[in-house]
Amino acid sequence: MIVSFLTGPLSWRRHAAVEQVLRQLISEYGTALHLPSGDNSIAAHMAKEIGLAKGTILGILNGSTERLSENTKNKLATFFNSVAVPKIHPAWLSSRSLAWISTAKDSPNAGIAK
């Protein structure tokens, strides 16, 4: 994969991690949430359901979003938690890897501040 000179490889990996996390959640819980297929349709459906802009969700899905605001993480976690077991912690949406999320899902206190 060719990485743009302007974004650089490290930046691309950060963007890709946010995208991969959301795509993994959609893959795991999309059917239960009655999500349609295709990024535009998914973004429109999720935007309507959780009160985020369609462009925000599309930005995540197309890899152009590096960091999610606390509000966005909370709304996404609430949306997926309507069907997710175990419950998703908003902090997981900032993860840099899918492997970390898999580990966190197996640990009951992962991602929870003490």
C-alpha angles and dihedrals in degrees: 000000000000115000120209117249089230097055100033127203098283093051090047091054091052091051091045092052093057090047093047093050092052092044090050091052090048090049093050100040106017095099093050089048091048092238115175123230125263127051096258093051093044091049092048092048094046092045091055093046100046106026100246125129115265088232091058092056093043089051090057093045094049092048099246095117116087102175133023122218118237089250092054093046091049093049093047092047091049090049095051093039090067085079107009122111116216097032117253117239115218089233089065089067088068092055118131093213143032089225090063091053091050089053092045092051089056092051114071095211100039114132094012117121113230 
